[in-house]
Amino acid sequence: MTVLTTSSGWKMYERGNAHWYKDPSGNKVPGVTTAAKIANTGDAFVVTAADNVAAWAGDNKDTFADMTPSQVTAAGKAYFREHRWDAAERGRTIHMHADALLRGEELDIPDDDVAIVDTFLRMAEEWHLEPTNLEAMVISPRWRYCGRLDFLGFANGTPALLDWKTGRSGVWPETALQLAAYRHAELIVGADGVESAMPHVELTAAVWLQDDRYELVPLNTEQDVFRSFLYALEAYRFTQRERSELIMDALETP
């Protein structure tokens, strides 16, 4: 586990693919992505799951002739369970590649990732990306949340906040909540833990990356969207309350 401690005592903990945050008093505080998921209807997951199982069925249709309908159903369910997190895992891998490439590091790219990495490099060149902060922690002491943004810097000379998205179903509305939370946080943290004021941003966008194409998709992250994030944040906090705080013992019959 690694721990980043900021100059005023906020902490970001990271273990494997998971990360979480604590304030200077040691209290756990919500992360942006976790809070924004409250607004996720699950549609993106359903669409991706359906696409994956449909592709599996198409690739394996010749084997179905020797199977009963119940066996085909069982095989489809097994495929879904085995591969349900493949897209999320690949997304994390591409994020790591993007971070390293923008830092100028040399990478040995697996064959399966070469096409999407080439797409990313083309996008970075065409939009003249100039990073100032990568995978950086942000803090809102006022609203008590933290997060970790993908890219802050310049895109074609414009101050930009960008987020990499690799899902096959495209960009979904909760991404606007994410970037609104990053944009309106008061502080950003350097790799050395030093806090500074969050810079002014003119462009907030999701970069949708696929093997053969990309789209840079602007997002509305103005005050009204940020207010919606704050509602989602409070809804998330409600889900974290103890049952005993909300549901009392049954009353005795008078």
N, C-alpha and C positions, 0 to 999 in steps of 0.2 A: 504493500500500500504506500502511496506517495501522498504527501500533505503539502499544500501551498499555504503559507501563512502570510497575510497581507500586513502592511505597515501599521494598521490600526487593530489587528488581531482577528479579522475574519479568516475563516479557513475553508479551503476546498480539499476534500479527500477524494482519492481516486484508487480504485482497486479493480483491475481488469477493465471491463466495459462500463462499470458503474462509477458514478461520482456523486457526492453530496456535500452539503455546506453547513457550517456552524457560524454563529455570530460571535463577537468577542467575549460574551458571557458563557459560551459553550452550548447555547441552545441551537437545535437543528432548525434551519430555515428552508423554505421550499425552493426548488429549482425552477427555472423558467419553463423548461420542456415538460416537466411533470405537471405543473399548474395548467399549462396550455392544453394538455391532453383532456382536461375536463370538457373542453369544447369539441372534442373529437367524437363524431357520431359512430365511428367504426367503419364508415363506408369505404375508406381507402383500403383497410385490411380485407374487407369482404371482396372488393373488386380484385385485389392482387391474388387472394386465395383462389377465387374462381378462375382467374386467368391461368394460374399455375396448374391447377388440377385439369383444366381443359387442355392445356398444352401436353400434360402427361398422358391424358387419354388419347390425344391425337398421335403421339409418338408410340403408343403401345396398343393401338387398336387391333393389330394383327394377332395379338395374343388372346384377345377376348373370346375368340371362337371356341377355345378349349376350356372356358371358364363359365361357371354358372353366374346368373345375375348377382347373387349374394356374394360370390367371390370377387366379382368386379367391384362391387360396392366396398367390400372390405379392403381391397387393394388401393382404391382411391382414397379411402380414409387413412390408411397407413401412410400413403405418400404425403398427404396433407400434414399429418402429425410429424413426420420426419423432416419435412422441408418448410414448415410454417415460418421459421425465423431466418431462412436463407437471405431474404431481401434485406432485413435489418442488419445482419452480419456483414453483407457485402457493402451496405451503406457506410458502416463504421470503417471498413477497410479503405473505401474510396476517400473518406474523410482524412484518414491517416496519410494516404498517398498525396492528397492535395496539400495538406499542411507541410509535408516534407518537401514537396516540389517547389512550393512558393518560398520556402526557406533556402532554396538552392542546394538541397541535399541530393546525393546520388542514390538511386533506388534500383533494386532488382525486382522488376514488376512481374508478378505471375502472369502466365499466358492468358488466363481468363480475364485479367484486368487491363490488358494492353490497349484494347479498343477504347474503353471509357477513359483511360488515362490520356490517350492521344486526343480524345475529344476535349478533355479538361485543359490540356496544354494549348490546344487551338483557341479555346475560349479565352484563356488567360492572355494569349498574345493579341487576339483580335480586340479585346477590351482594355488592353494595356494595364493590367492589374498591377498596382503598387501597394503591397500590404504595409500597414503600420503596426497592426496587432493581429495575431493568428491564434485561434483556440484560446482566447483571452477570457478571463473571469470578469464579470461585471457584478456590481453590487448596488442595491437600492436600500440604503439605511432607512430612508423615510418609509418605504412600503414593505421592508423586510423580506426581500427575496434576492437570490443570486442566480447567475447563469453563466454559460460559457458560449460565446459567439464564435462563428467560423472565421469570418474575415471582416476586418475594418481597415479602410485605407482609401485608395482611389481607383476608380474604374473610368478609363478614358479621361482622366483629370478631374472627375467629379468625386467629392467625398462620399464614400459608399459603405454601406453595411450589407454584406452578402451572406447567404446561407446556402450550402450545397444540399441538393435533393436528388436522390437517385432512384426513387420508387417508379415503377413502370406506369403507375396510374396518374403521375403528374404532381402538381403542387396543390395542396389543400388549404382551406381557409385558416386553420389554426396556425399555419406558418406566419400569417400576418400578426397574430397575437404574440408569437415568439419574438419576432423582430421588433415589434412595438415595445416589448418589455426590455430588450437590449438597448434600443434607441433611447428610451426615457429613463434608464438607470442613471443614477448620479455619478457613479464611479466606474472606472475601468482599471484593471490590475495588470501591471507588467510582469514579465517572467521572473523578475527579482522580488515580486511581492509589493512593489511600491504602487500606491494608489494615486490616480490623477482624475481630473474631471473628464467625464465622457465627452468626446469631441462632437462638434456639430456634424450632422449627416444630412446630405441632400437626396441621396438615392438609397432606398431600402429595397432589396430584391432577392428572390430565390433564383438560384442557378440550377435549372433542371438538366441533369446530365444523363445521357444514354450512350450506348456504344457508338451509334452512328450520327448523333446530333445533340444539340443543346439548345436551350432557350433561357434567356435572361428575363425574368418575369418580375416587373415592379410590383410592390406591395403597398397597400395603404397602411401606414403605421402612425397616423395622426392621433391627436388627443382622444378622439372618440373611440378608436380601436384600442388605445392604451387603457382607457376606462373599462372597456370590455375585458381586457386582460385582468385588471384588478378585480372585477367581479368573479372571473374564473379562479383567481388566486384565493378569494374568500370562500368560494365553493369548495376548492381543494382543502382548505383548512378545516372546513366543516367535516369533510370525510375523515379527517385525522383525529377528530375528537373522540374521547372515550364514550362508549355506549352508556355508561353510568352517569355521564354528565347530562344526557339528553332524555333517557328513559328511566323513570323512577319506579319504585316498587308499587305494585298494585294496591289500591285502597281496600281496606277492609269494609265489608258490608255493614252499613249503619244499623 
